[in-house]
Amino acid sequence: MTGITSFGAYIPRLRLQRQAIGEANAWFAPGNARAKGERAMANWDEDSVTMAVEAGRDCLPAADAIADRAFIDAIYFASTSMPFADRQNGGIAARALSLSENISSFDLTASQRAGTSALIAGLDAVAGGRAKAPLVLAGEKRKARAASAQELAFGDAAAALTLGRENVIAKFLGSHSLTVDFIDHFRGEGEEFDYNWEERWIRDEGYTRLVPQAVTVLLEKTGVKAADIAHFIMPCPFAKFDATLAKRCGIAPEAVRDNLAATVGDCGSARALLMLVYALQHAGPGEKILVVQFGNGVDALLFETTDALSGFSRGGVTAALGRRRPETNYMKFLAFNGLVDIEKGMRAEIDKKTALTVVYRKSDMLTGLVGGKCRQCGTAQFPRTRICVNPNCKAVDSQDPYSFAEQEGTVLSWSADFLTYSMSPPNHYGMITFADGGRFMADITDVEQGSIDSGTKVKMVFRIKDFDSKRGFVRYFWKAVPV
């Protein structure tokens, strides 16, 4: 039996209120002034990779990140907003998740179907014996022009799934894909924003014609009746049109699942997988789930949940939706996404060239937050050194790799600095200590002024440390977030 063995999701804490967008642009686009709902808004130090890493952490075992994740033997990363055009983005995520180097990795992009195509590729790899336990990640942080419909509709989020043959919670029944060069939107080389075509054309000639065609073929291939579908998942930019297409395919209206448009927004290639995670969190055993993703064709996948789903628990979309803070500052959103050129001051005028040799040699420490733990006395330390830091031990070459990423920390001392340049002042940082040993100075993110104090419990998150704008390089590290 091939299928899904675990799931995870990540939605940024900030939720930009659409009314704030509409009111700010009412002078130009008065029709948007009464926009409803909210869209997930990534912090300045988040991108598609960091969000995918957080979704992967929600999906994967966490007790011992290095040992417990050794079973993953392939990674598929899907996004149309990858930070690097010529560097494997999935490789960054793999290192951040402390996965083995002995895995295959793939980046999938250039279509809204990238997420479902990555899922199909992973399932095919399991069925064909190429991989036993692949991890599929999808994350998006897309830009849109101010006052555009896309600015209101888009949202930032990520989803993760592990696949395999054992402990399957959703059995894979089959898939069907259509590859059609139907251009509903496109983004050319070097462009920041999508160019979008006329909505009625997209709806009537695209979705209406292609989606039923793919669904009909898939149901015929699998021998499943449309009436047996308990969960119909189809991201769609048109309100209630997913229900219209479900009816056209013979699927009951009550099977149509929430597309998260009002609470998260359109998170591109990650959206279908995010909806799938949400559906799995509410499904019972023996229920059939149909996933459809439109984009230069159609991907359609069919799953059936198993008894193993009962009692299976992850934070997933449910926890991520509850972990929110409303944001009404539209200018902050523009600044975080590089849509306004703010005066950063002289303190930001430093050359942030990154030594790529150090990134390579210290990748487990810098990207994976791996330190050491002494085999003789059990003391953990960061960074790992040849000599144990315990003054009563001082053993030599006694340290095994030890991940601090999943360890809860405590703020020993801290500062909220308005003098240091920060995209979101004040710049919070402090000394973080861990119960088994180890301490280091770290930035503190996703925090409000006045909410941090000595003794505050924190967890570590993978984030952007800074940008080398001269060379287009993004440097990552781990930061602390209040629990």
C-alpha beads as a LAMMPS data file, in Angstrom:
LAMMPS data file: protein, C-alpha beads

483 atoms
482 bonds

1 atom types
1 bond types

-500.0 500.0 xlo xhi
-500.0 500.0 ylo yhi
-500.0 500.0 zlo zhi

Masses

1 110.0

Atoms # bond

1 1 1 0.000 0.000 0.000
2 1 1 1.446 3.366 -1.095
3 1 1 0.258 6.626 0.349
4 1 1 0.605 9.443 2.841
5 1 1 2.185 8.594 6.188
6 1 1 2.260 12.016 7.882
7 1 1 1.396 15.649 7.282
8 1 1 2.293 19.118 8.521
9 1 1 1.561 22.753 7.787
10 1 1 2.792 26.246 8.507
11 1 1 0.949 29.552 8.251
12 1 1 2.725 32.752 9.312
13 1 1 1.566 34.312 12.549
14 1 1 0.740 37.692 10.994
15 1 1 -2.636 37.997 9.228
16 1 1 -3.012 41.163 7.202
17 1 1 -6.602 42.386 7.275
18 1 1 -7.901 42.827 3.750
19 1 1 -9.886 45.856 4.841
20 1 1 -6.578 47.582 5.631
21 1 1 -5.395 46.896 2.081
22 1 1 -8.648 48.143 0.606
23 1 1 -8.771 51.316 2.653
24 1 1 -5.155 52.194 1.856
25 1 1 -5.818 51.885 -1.873
26 1 1 -9.423 53.157 -1.958
27 1 1 -8.324 56.357 -3.720
28 1 1 -7.195 54.243 -6.665
29 1 1 -9.304 51.087 -6.445
30 1 1 -12.504 51.998 -4.575
31 1 1 -13.990 48.575 -5.218
32 1 1 -11.484 47.008 -2.815
33 1 1 -12.394 49.243 0.130
34 1 1 -14.824 46.691 1.608
35 1 1 -12.630 43.660 1.152
36 1 1 -13.319 40.997 3.787
37 1 1 -11.262 38.430 5.597
38 1 1 -7.526 38.257 6.059
39 1 1 -4.484 36.931 4.269
40 1 1 -1.459 35.228 5.782
41 1 1 1.480 37.612 5.795
42 1 1 5.029 36.331 6.139
43 1 1 7.394 38.220 8.393
44 1 1 10.333 39.979 6.726
45 1 1 12.606 37.073 7.681
46 1 1 10.406 34.384 6.143
47 1 1 10.349 33.033 2.604
48 1 1 9.164 29.908 0.816
49 1 1 12.098 27.865 2.142
50 1 1 11.790 28.874 5.799
51 1 1 8.042 28.244 5.767
52 1 1 8.531 24.854 4.115
53 1 1 11.059 23.961 6.820
54 1 1 8.528 24.827 9.530
55 1 1 5.866 22.721 7.793
56 1 1 8.390 19.885 7.585
57 1 1 9.124 20.169 11.312
58 1 1 5.389 19.878 11.997
59 1 1 5.273 16.765 9.802
60 1 1 8.408 14.928 10.997
61 1 1 9.360 13.342 14.338
62 1 1 11.065 15.859 16.602
63 1 1 12.388 14.109 19.715
64 1 1 15.827 13.515 18.175
65 1 1 15.881 15.419 14.897
66 1 1 19.020 13.706 13.611
67 1 1 18.185 10.091 14.480
68 1 1 14.396 10.183 14.122
69 1 1 14.495 11.636 10.606
70 1 1 17.101 9.295 9.178
71 1 1 14.368 7.309 7.419
72 1 1 13.700 10.141 4.907
73 1 1 15.487 9.225 1.675
74 1 1 14.250 11.877 -0.764
75 1 1 12.963 15.437 -0.679
76 1 1 10.725 17.185 -3.205
77 1 1 10.359 20.957 -2.820
78 1 1 7.699 22.811 -4.813
79 1 1 7.362 26.581 -5.163
80 1 1 7.043 29.322 -7.758
81 1 1 8.740 31.817 -5.422
82 1 1 12.017 30.094 -4.631
83 1 1 14.732 32.419 -3.278
84 1 1 17.431 30.872 -5.492
85 1 1 17.207 30.344 -9.245
86 1 1 20.416 28.313 -9.409
87 1 1 20.932 26.656 -6.032
88 1 1 18.901 23.722 -4.857
89 1 1 16.350 25.173 -2.493
90 1 1 15.268 21.717 -1.361
91 1 1 18.861 21.108 -0.281
92 1 1 18.662 24.080 2.099
93 1 1 15.466 22.673 3.598
94 1 1 17.028 19.214 3.918
95 1 1 19.985 20.551 5.889
96 1 1 17.753 22.707 8.096
97 1 1 15.666 19.624 8.899
98 1 1 18.833 17.615 9.730
99 1 1 18.112 15.060 7.010
100 1 1 20.812 12.686 5.847
101 1 1 23.115 13.712 2.999
102 1 1 22.396 10.340 1.376
103 1 1 19.091 11.431 -0.127
104 1 1 17.930 12.569 -3.532
105 1 1 16.448 16.054 -3.857
106 1 1 14.298 17.809 -6.425
107 1 1 13.016 21.365 -6.935
108 1 1 9.727 21.669 -8.825
109 1 1 8.516 25.056 -10.062
110 1 1 7.072 27.066 -12.979
111 1 1 3.442 26.034 -12.446
112 1 1 0.702 26.210 -9.856
113 1 1 0.677 22.424 -10.209
114 1 1 4.189 22.195 -8.783
115 1 1 2.907 21.036 -5.383
116 1 1 0.661 18.275 -6.682
117 1 1 3.243 17.308 -9.300
118 1 1 5.812 16.917 -6.507
119 1 1 3.322 14.742 -4.633
120 1 1 2.740 12.565 -7.709
121 1 1 6.476 12.254 -8.301
122 1 1 7.034 11.196 -4.701
123 1 1 4.243 8.628 -4.829
124 1 1 5.579 7.242 -8.112
125 1 1 9.055 6.992 -6.545
126 1 1 7.650 4.921 -3.675
127 1 1 5.597 2.699 -5.975
128 1 1 8.581 2.136 -8.259
129 1 1 11.021 1.436 -5.439
130 1 1 13.203 4.482 -6.085
131 1 1 12.404 5.885 -2.635
132 1 1 10.987 4.392 0.549
133 1 1 10.090 7.515 2.501
134 1 1 10.180 10.805 0.578
135 1 1 9.292 14.164 2.070
136 1 1 7.201 16.522 -0.066
137 1 1 7.340 20.231 0.766
138 1 1 5.549 23.168 -0.824
139 1 1 5.860 26.813 0.188
140 1 1 4.948 30.144 -1.359
141 1 1 5.611 33.816 -0.721
142 1 1 4.470 35.519 -3.900
143 1 1 4.623 39.215 -4.672
144 1 1 1.753 41.229 -6.146
145 1 1 1.413 44.813 -7.299
146 1 1 -0.139 47.226 -4.824
147 1 1 -3.913 47.712 -5.248
148 1 1 -4.181 44.600 -7.441
149 1 1 -6.690 41.807 -7.030
150 1 1 -3.768 39.445 -6.472
151 1 1 -2.569 41.491 -3.497
152 1 1 -5.909 40.860 -1.817
153 1 1 -6.123 37.223 -2.863
154 1 1 -2.604 35.935 -2.223
155 1 1 -1.396 34.485 1.074
156 1 1 1.828 32.958 2.366
157 1 1 1.928 29.387 3.680
158 1 1 3.543 25.959 3.389
159 1 1 2.576 22.292 3.653
160 1 1 4.453 19.023 4.082
161 1 1 3.691 15.339 3.534
162 1 1 5.697 12.172 4.030
163 1 1 5.004 9.159 1.842
164 1 1 5.657 5.457 2.123
165 1 1 4.264 1.932 2.306
166 1 1 4.026 1.481 6.076
167 1 1 1.680 3.182 8.550
168 1 1 -0.217 4.763 5.667
169 1 1 -2.971 7.142 6.783
170 1 1 -4.258 7.861 3.260
171 1 1 -3.907 5.218 0.562
172 1 1 -3.074 6.464 -2.935
173 1 1 -5.640 5.158 -5.418
174 1 1 -4.404 6.870 -8.570
175 1 1 -3.855 10.107 -10.451
176 1 1 -4.362 11.678 -13.833
177 1 1 -2.668 14.739 -15.291
178 1 1 -3.376 17.003 -18.223
179 1 1 -0.562 19.132 -19.604
180 1 1 -2.065 22.016 -21.548
181 1 1 -0.342 25.307 -22.326
182 1 1 -3.365 27.264 -21.145
183 1 1 -1.995 30.635 -20.003
184 1 1 -4.164 32.093 -17.256
185 1 1 -1.150 34.049 -15.965
186 1 1 2.603 34.088 -16.405
187 1 1 5.748 35.667 -15.002
188 1 1 8.635 36.248 -17.357
189 1 1 12.329 35.904 -16.587
190 1 1 13.468 38.690 -14.289
191 1 1 9.930 39.894 -13.540
192 1 1 8.642 40.287 -9.988
193 1 1 4.908 40.119 -10.652
194 1 1 2.525 37.856 -12.532
195 1 1 0.706 39.090 -15.604
196 1 1 -2.916 37.930 -15.432
197 1 1 -5.411 37.311 -18.204
198 1 1 -9.168 37.913 -18.306
199 1 1 -11.110 36.054 -15.571
200 1 1 -14.079 34.899 -17.627
201 1 1 -11.776 33.261 -20.154
202 1 1 -9.908 31.470 -17.384
203 1 1 -13.122 30.274 -15.769
204 1 1 -15.042 29.225 -18.882
205 1 1 -12.295 27.870 -21.128
206 1 1 -9.839 26.775 -18.458
207 1 1 -11.448 25.419 -15.304
208 1 1 -14.815 24.511 -16.849
209 1 1 -13.313 22.494 -19.693
210 1 1 -10.180 20.952 -18.199
211 1 1 -11.105 20.067 -14.611
212 1 1 -14.108 17.793 -15.401
213 1 1 -12.047 16.123 -18.112
214 1 1 -9.246 15.199 -15.697
215 1 1 -11.644 14.130 -12.926
216 1 1 -13.709 11.937 -15.262
217 1 1 -10.632 10.094 -16.550
218 1 1 -9.290 9.572 -13.023
219 1 1 -12.574 8.167 -11.735
220 1 1 -12.760 5.815 -14.717
221 1 1 -9.173 4.656 -14.146
222 1 1 -9.744 3.938 -10.468
223 1 1 -13.291 2.601 -10.741
224 1 1 -14.523 5.049 -8.107
225 1 1 -17.923 6.700 -8.391
226 1 1 -18.221 10.466 -8.088
227 1 1 -20.875 10.021 -5.415
228 1 1 -18.314 8.198 -3.233
229 1 1 -16.067 11.256 -2.929
230 1 1 -16.259 12.531 0.648
231 1 1 -13.758 15.392 0.296
232 1 1 -13.331 17.460 -2.859
233 1 1 -10.266 19.726 -2.790
234 1 1 -9.763 22.241 -5.583
235 1 1 -8.111 25.646 -5.150
236 1 1 -10.002 28.162 -7.239
237 1 1 -9.848 31.963 -7.532
238 1 1 -13.576 32.220 -8.238
239 1 1 -15.965 32.234 -5.280
240 1 1 -18.112 29.079 -5.041
241 1 1 -16.964 27.892 -8.456
242 1 1 -15.380 24.810 -6.889
243 1 1 -18.880 23.759 -5.828
244 1 1 -20.140 24.358 -9.383
245 1 1 -17.443 22.118 -10.854
246 1 1 -18.004 19.474 -8.185
247 1 1 -21.665 19.317 -9.162
248 1 1 -20.732 19.084 -12.832
249 1 1 -18.485 16.120 -11.982
250 1 1 -21.292 14.425 -10.023
251 1 1 -19.731 15.117 -6.614
252 1 1 -21.998 16.067 -3.724
253 1 1 -21.914 19.765 -2.706
254 1 1 -21.202 18.882 0.927
255 1 1 -17.942 17.227 -0.163
256 1 1 -16.407 20.557 -1.207
257 1 1 -13.771 21.555 1.327
258 1 1 -12.839 25.026 2.565
259 1 1 -10.311 26.568 0.198
260 1 1 -8.985 28.820 3.028
261 1 1 -9.449 31.944 0.896
262 1 1 -10.930 33.964 3.778
263 1 1 -8.343 33.001 6.388
264 1 1 -5.083 32.278 4.540
265 1 1 -5.393 33.321 0.914
266 1 1 -4.159 31.799 -2.307
267 1 1 -0.799 30.249 -1.428
268 1 1 -0.099 29.112 -4.969
269 1 1 1.475 25.711 -5.476
270 1 1 1.173 24.965 -1.742
271 1 1 -2.572 25.539 -1.594
272 1 1 -3.841 22.123 -2.678
273 1 1 -1.482 20.375 -0.264
274 1 1 -2.484 22.748 2.540
275 1 1 -6.148 21.967 1.881
276 1 1 -5.306 18.254 1.813
277 1 1 -3.660 18.513 5.229
278 1 1 -6.734 20.332 6.547
279 1 1 -9.035 17.671 5.110
280 1 1 -6.989 14.852 6.656
281 1 1 -7.330 16.547 10.030
282 1 1 -11.120 16.342 9.762
283 1 1 -11.550 13.078 7.849
284 1 1 -12.410 9.690 9.261
285 1 1 -11.201 6.245 8.128
286 1 1 -12.477 4.881 4.829
287 1 1 -13.212 8.262 3.218
288 1 1 -12.177 9.132 -0.318
289 1 1 -10.378 12.426 -0.968
290 1 1 -10.099 13.930 -4.440
291 1 1 -7.405 16.591 -4.898
292 1 1 -7.453 18.753 -8.030
293 1 1 -4.975 21.476 -8.941
294 1 1 -5.289 23.683 -12.003
295 1 1 -2.283 25.292 -13.680
296 1 1 -1.027 24.803 -17.271
297 1 1 -3.239 21.765 -17.212
298 1 1 -4.661 19.787 -14.306
299 1 1 -3.410 17.313 -11.701
300 1 1 -6.043 15.080 -10.104
301 1 1 -5.194 12.664 -7.292
302 1 1 -7.402 10.242 -5.386
303 1 1 -6.805 8.971 -1.845
304 1 1 -8.687 6.821 0.620
305 1 1 -8.080 7.270 4.340
306 1 1 -7.213 4.208 6.433
307 1 1 -7.773 3.123 10.009
308 1 1 -4.277 4.429 10.828
309 1 1 -5.666 7.958 10.548
310 1 1 -7.618 7.438 13.766
311 1 1 -5.585 8.799 16.618
312 1 1 -2.976 10.324 14.299
313 1 1 -2.227 13.884 15.365
314 1 1 -0.183 16.804 14.126
315 1 1 -0.603 20.538 14.615
316 1 1 -1.308 20.959 10.916
317 1 1 -3.601 23.646 9.560
318 1 1 -5.845 23.649 12.618
319 1 1 -3.068 24.724 14.978
320 1 1 -1.612 27.138 12.433
321 1 1 -4.945 28.910 11.976
322 1 1 -5.222 29.415 15.721
323 1 1 -1.717 30.837 15.976
324 1 1 -2.444 34.289 14.554
325 1 1 -2.054 38.006 15.185
326 1 1 -4.143 40.452 13.143
327 1 1 -2.050 43.037 11.292
328 1 1 -3.531 46.321 10.063
329 1 1 -0.332 48.138 9.102
330 1 1 -0.376 48.033 5.305
331 1 1 2.912 49.919 5.048
332 1 1 4.614 47.201 7.093
333 1 1 3.353 44.633 4.595
334 1 1 4.777 46.665 1.690
335 1 1 8.126 47.071 3.444
336 1 1 8.398 43.387 4.384
337 1 1 7.841 42.438 0.738
338 1 1 10.246 44.969 -0.727
339 1 1 7.458 46.929 -2.406
340 1 1 8.578 50.278 -0.974
341 1 1 12.137 51.526 -0.755
342 1 1 12.461 52.648 2.852
343 1 1 15.389 54.665 4.218
344 1 1 17.461 52.131 6.149
345 1 1 20.041 54.544 7.498
346 1 1 23.816 54.380 7.694
347 1 1 23.808 51.392 10.050
348 1 1 22.472 49.262 7.227
349 1 1 25.281 50.310 4.877
350 1 1 27.567 47.355 5.420
351 1 1 28.765 44.744 2.955
352 1 1 27.089 41.465 3.853
353 1 1 29.174 39.229 1.642
354 1 1 28.910 35.643 2.854
355 1 1 31.928 33.342 2.883
356 1 1 30.560 30.339 0.996
357 1 1 33.397 28.188 2.326
358 1 1 32.129 28.767 5.870
359 1 1 28.545 28.042 4.814
360 1 1 29.740 24.673 3.525
361 1 1 32.144 23.719 6.319
362 1 1 29.767 24.782 9.087
363 1 1 26.498 23.903 7.371
364 1 1 25.321 21.540 10.085
365 1 1 25.838 24.261 12.700
366 1 1 24.596 27.270 10.696
367 1 1 21.724 25.681 8.783
368 1 1 20.869 22.682 10.965
369 1 1 21.600 24.233 14.399
370 1 1 23.597 21.139 15.286
371 1 1 25.968 21.325 18.242
372 1 1 27.452 18.507 20.279
373 1 1 26.652 16.344 23.285
374 1 1 29.361 14.672 25.361
375 1 1 29.144 10.874 25.467
376 1 1 30.815 10.796 28.881
377 1 1 28.937 13.412 30.915
378 1 1 25.883 14.184 28.753
379 1 1 26.582 17.915 28.536
380 1 1 25.308 19.614 25.382
381 1 1 27.086 22.582 23.874
382 1 1 26.878 24.924 20.914
383 1 1 28.999 25.050 18.881
384 1 1 30.536 21.592 18.963
385 1 1 34.233 21.558 19.878
386 1 1 36.862 18.892 20.502
387 1 1 36.893 19.490 24.262
388 1 1 33.801 19.198 26.451
389 1 1 32.882 22.512 28.107
390 1 1 31.898 20.828 31.372
391 1 1 34.732 21.847 33.750
392 1 1 34.323 18.558 35.613
393 1 1 34.664 16.514 32.424
394 1 1 36.803 18.162 29.704
395 1 1 36.765 14.951 27.693
396 1 1 38.461 15.135 24.291
397 1 1 36.718 14.104 21.030
398 1 1 33.735 12.828 23.016
399 1 1 30.918 14.751 21.336
400 1 1 28.209 13.372 19.118
401 1 1 26.134 15.657 16.867
402 1 1 23.199 17.068 18.816
403 1 1 20.368 19.141 17.330
404 1 1 19.245 22.194 19.245
405 1 1 16.484 22.963 16.738
406 1 1 13.830 20.988 18.591
407 1 1 14.963 21.897 22.117
408 1 1 13.041 24.425 24.177
409 1 1 15.194 27.306 25.386
410 1 1 15.005 30.051 27.978
411 1 1 15.883 33.730 27.645
412 1 1 18.736 34.452 30.059
413 1 1 19.282 38.083 29.080
414 1 1 17.834 40.222 26.305
415 1 1 17.763 43.602 24.617
416 1 1 15.301 45.555 22.471
417 1 1 17.610 47.726 20.379
418 1 1 16.380 50.727 18.384
419 1 1 19.895 51.726 17.298
420 1 1 20.743 48.551 15.390
421 1 1 19.114 48.414 11.953
422 1 1 16.146 46.075 11.780
423 1 1 13.374 45.561 9.259
424 1 1 10.984 45.395 12.209
425 1 1 12.346 47.575 15.012
426 1 1 13.251 47.265 17.758
427 1 1 15.746 44.493 17.108
428 1 1 15.199 41.886 19.818
429 1 1 18.074 39.574 20.684
430 1 1 19.371 37.793 23.748
431 1 1 21.280 34.934 25.310
432 1 1 19.328 31.693 24.954
433 1 1 20.108 28.770 27.263
434 1 1 19.046 25.120 27.073
435 1 1 18.295 22.630 29.852
436 1 1 20.904 20.016 28.845
437 1 1 23.571 22.664 28.324
438 1 1 24.465 25.016 25.520
439 1 1 23.829 28.703 25.067
440 1 1 24.270 31.257 22.324
441 1 1 23.252 34.766 21.348
442 1 1 20.243 34.726 19.016
443 1 1 17.802 37.116 17.413
444 1 1 14.259 36.922 18.773
445 1 1 11.531 37.195 16.151
446 1 1 7.708 37.201 16.002
447 1 1 7.689 39.196 19.237
448 1 1 5.983 42.369 20.372
449 1 1 7.825 45.062 22.283
450 1 1 7.472 44.530 26.019
451 1 1 6.545 40.851 25.796
452 1 1 10.025 39.412 26.405
453 1 1 11.753 39.067 29.740
454 1 1 14.415 36.920 31.359
455 1 1 12.924 33.479 31.901
456 1 1 10.677 33.576 28.832
457 1 1 10.420 30.135 27.225
458 1 1 11.320 30.069 23.538
459 1 1 11.540 27.632 20.646
460 1 1 13.916 27.854 17.715
461 1 1 12.740 28.654 14.188
462 1 1 14.579 28.666 10.850
463 1 1 14.600 32.173 9.401
464 1 1 16.443 34.582 7.137
465 1 1 19.382 36.127 8.976
466 1 1 20.091 38.820 6.407
467 1 1 20.316 39.582 2.687
468 1 1 23.358 40.224 0.549
469 1 1 21.565 42.493 -1.918
470 1 1 24.710 43.117 -3.971
471 1 1 25.054 39.457 -4.894
472 1 1 21.496 38.179 -4.421
473 1 1 22.415 35.799 -1.609
474 1 1 20.100 34.936 1.293
475 1 1 21.746 33.893 4.539
476 1 1 19.774 31.740 6.946
477 1 1 20.127 30.952 10.635
478 1 1 17.938 30.062 13.600
479 1 1 16.072 32.546 15.772
480 1 1 14.103 32.308 18.990
481 1 1 10.325 32.692 19.191
482 1 1 8.305 32.849 22.425
483 1 1 6.592 29.505 23.010

Bonds

1 1 1 2
2 1 2 3
3 1 3 4
4 1 4 5
5 1 5 6
6 1 6 7
7 1 7 8
8 1 8 9
9 1 9 10
10 1 10 11
11 1 11 12
12 1 12 13
13 1 13 14
14 1 14 15
15 1 15 16
16 1 16 17
17 1 17 18
18 1 18 19
19 1 19 20
20 1 20 21
21 1 21 22
22 1 22 23
23 1 23 24
24 1 24 25
25 1 25 26
26 1 26 27
27 1 27 28
28 1 28 29
29 1 29 30
30 1 30 31
31 1 31 32
32 1 32 33
33 1 33 34
34 1 34 35
35 1 35 36
36 1 36 37
37 1 37 38
38 1 38 39
39 1 39 40
40 1 40 41
41 1 41 42
42 1 42 43
43 1 43 44
44 1 44 45
45 1 45 46
46 1 46 47
47 1 47 48
48 1 48 49
49 1 49 50
50 1 50 51
51 1 51 52
52 1 52 53
53 1 53 54
54 1 54 55
55 1 55 56
56 1 56 57
57 1 57 58
58 1 58 59
59 1 59 60
60 1 60 61
61 1 61 62
62 1 62 63
63 1 63 64
64 1 64 65
65 1 65 66
66 1 66 67
67 1 67 68
68 1 68 69
69 1 69 70
70 1 70 71
71 1 71 72
72 1 72 73
73 1 73 74
74 1 74 75
75 1 75 76
76 1 76 77
77 1 77 78
78 1 78 79
79 1 79 80
80 1 80 81
81 1 81 82
82 1 82 83
83 1 83 84
84 1 84 85
85 1 85 86
86 1 86 87
87 1 87 88
88 1 88 89
89 1 89 90
90 1 90 91
91 1 91 92
92 1 92 93
93 1 93 94
94 1 94 95
95 1 95 96
96 1 96 97
97 1 97 98
98 1 98 99
99 1 99 100
100 1 100 101
101 1 101 102
102 1 102 103
103 1 103 104
104 1 104 105
105 1 105 106
106 1 106 107
107 1 107 108
108 1 108 109
109 1 109 110
110 1 110 111
111 1 111 112
112 1 112 113
113 1 113 114
114 1 114 115
115 1 115 116
116 1 116 117
117 1 117 118
118 1 118 119
119 1 119 120
120 1 120 121
121 1 121 122
122 1 122 123
123 1 123 124
124 1 124 125
125 1 125 126
126 1 126 127
127 1 127 128
128 1 128 129
129 1 129 130
130 1 130 131
131 1 131 132
132 1 132 133
133 1 133 134
134 1 134 135
135 1 135 136
136 1 136 137
137 1 137 138
138 1 138 139
139 1 139 140
140 1 140 141
141 1 141 142
142 1 142 143
143 1 143 144
144 1 144 145
145 1 145 146
146 1 146 147
147 1 147 148
148 1 148 149
149 1 149 150
150 1 150 151
151 1 151 152
152 1 152 153
153 1 153 154
154 1 154 155
155 1 155 156
156 1 156 157
157 1 157 158
158 1 158 159
159 1 159 160
160 1 160 161
161 1 161 162
162 1 162 163
163 1 163 164
164 1 164 165
165 1 165 166
166 1 166 167
167 1 167 168
168 1 168 169
169 1 169 170
170 1 170 171
171 1 171 172
172 1 172 173
173 1 173 174
174 1 174 175
175 1 175 176
176 1 176 177
177 1 177 178
178 1 178 179
179 1 179 180
180 1 180 181
181 1 181 182
182 1 182 183
183 1 183 184
184 1 184 185
185 1 185 186
186 1 186 187
187 1 187 188
188 1 188 189
189 1 189 190
190 1 190 191
191 1 191 192
192 1 192 193
193 1 193 194
194 1 194 195
195 1 195 196
196 1 196 197
197 1 197 198
198 1 198 199
199 1 199 200
200 1 200 201
201 1 201 202
202 1 202 203
203 1 203 204
204 1 204 205
205 1 205 206
206 1 206 207
207 1 207 208
208 1 208 209
209 1 209 210
210 1 210 211
211 1 211 212
212 1 212 213
213 1 213 214
214 1 214 215
215 1 215 216
216 1 216 217
217 1 217 218
218 1 218 219
219 1 219 220
220 1 220 221
221 1 221 222
222 1 222 223
223 1 223 224
224 1 224 225
225 1 225 226
226 1 226 227
227 1 227 228
228 1 228 229
229 1 229 230
230 1 230 231
231 1 231 232
232 1 232 233
233 1 233 234
234 1 234 235
235 1 235 236
236 1 236 237
237 1 237 238
238 1 238 239
239 1 239 240
240 1 240 241
241 1 241 242
242 1 242 243
243 1 243 244
244 1 244 245
245 1 245 246
246 1 246 247
247 1 247 248
248 1 248 249
249 1 249 250
250 1 250 251
251 1 251 252
252 1 252 253
253 1 253 254
254 1 254 255
255 1 255 256
256 1 256 257
257 1 257 258
258 1 258 259
259 1 259 260
260 1 260 261
261 1 261 262
262 1 262 263
263 1 263 264
264 1 264 265
265 1 265 266
266 1 266 267
267 1 267 268
268 1 268 269
269 1 269 270
270 1 270 271
271 1 271 272
272 1 272 273
273 1 273 274
274 1 274 275
275 1 275 276
276 1 276 277
277 1 277 278
278 1 278 279
279 1 279 280
280 1 280 281
281 1 281 282
282 1 282 283
283 1 283 284
284 1 284 285
285 1 285 286
286 1 286 287
287 1 287 288
288 1 288 289
289 1 289 290
290 1 290 291
291 1 291 292
292 1 292 293
293 1 293 294
294 1 294 295
295 1 295 296
296 1 296 297
297 1 297 298
298 1 298 299
299 1 299 300
300 1 300 301
301 1 301 302
302 1 302 303
303 1 303 304
304 1 304 305
305 1 305 306
306 1 306 307
307 1 307 308
308 1 308 309
309 1 309 310
310 1 310 311
311 1 311 312
312 1 312 313
313 1 313 314
314 1 314 315
315 1 315 316
316 1 316 317
317 1 317 318
318 1 318 319
319 1 319 320
320 1 320 321
321 1 321 322
322 1 322 323
323 1 323 324
324 1 324 325
325 1 325 326
326 1 326 327
327 1 327 328
328 1 328 329
329 1 329 330
330 1 330 331
331 1 331 332
332 1 332 333
333 1 333 334
334 1 334 335
335 1 335 336
336 1 336 337
337 1 337 338
338 1 338 339
339 1 339 340
340 1 340 341
341 1 341 342
342 1 342 343
343 1 343 344
344 1 344 345
345 1 345 346
346 1 346 347
347 1 347 348
348 1 348 349
349 1 349 350
350 1 350 351
351 1 351 352
352 1 352 353
353 1 353 354
354 1 354 355
355 1 355 356
356 1 356 357
357 1 357 358
358 1 358 359
359 1 359 360
360 1 360 361
361 1 361 362
362 1 362 363
363 1 363 364
364 1 364 365
365 1 365 366
366 1 366 367
367 1 367 368
368 1 368 369
369 1 369 370
370 1 370 371
371 1 371 372
372 1 372 373
373 1 373 374
374 1 374 375
375 1 375 376
376 1 376 377
377 1 377 378
378 1 378 379
379 1 379 380
380 1 380 381
381 1 381 382
382 1 382 383
383 1 383 384
384 1 384 385
385 1 385 386
386 1 386 387
387 1 387 388
388 1 388 389
389 1 389 390
390 1 390 391
391 1 391 392
392 1 392 393
393 1 393 394
394 1 394 395
395 1 395 396
396 1 396 397
397 1 397 398
398 1 398 399
399 1 399 400
400 1 400 401
401 1 401 402
402 1 402 403
403 1 403 404
404 1 404 405
405 1 405 406
406 1 406 407
407 1 407 408
408 1 408 409
409 1 409 410
410 1 410 411
411 1 411 412
412 1 412 413
413 1 413 414
414 1 414 415
415 1 415 416
416 1 416 417
417 1 417 418
418 1 418 419
419 1 419 420
420 1 420 421
421 1 421 422
422 1 422 423
423 1 423 424
424 1 424 425
425 1 425 426
426 1 426 427
427 1 427 428
428 1 428 429
429 1 429 430
430 1 430 431
431 1 431 432
432 1 432 433
433 1 433 434
434 1 434 435
435 1 435 436
436 1 436 437
437 1 437 438
438 1 438 439
439 1 439 440
440 1 440 441
441 1 441 442
442 1 442 443
443 1 443 444
444 1 444 445
445 1 445 446
446 1 446 447
447 1 447 448
448 1 448 449
449 1 449 450
450 1 450 451
451 1 451 452
452 1 452 453
453 1 453 454
454 1 454 455
455 1 455 456
456 1 456 457
457 1 457 458
458 1 458 459
459 1 459 460
460 1 460 461
461 1 461 462
462 1 462 463
463 1 463 464
464 1 464 465
465 1 465 466
466 1 466 467
467 1 467 468
468 1 468 469
469 1 469 470
470 1 470 471
471 1 471 472
472 1 472 473
473 1 473 474
474 1 474 475
475 1 475 476
476 1 476 477
477 1 477 478
478 1 478 479
479 1 479 480
480 1 480 481
481 1 481 482
482 1 482 483
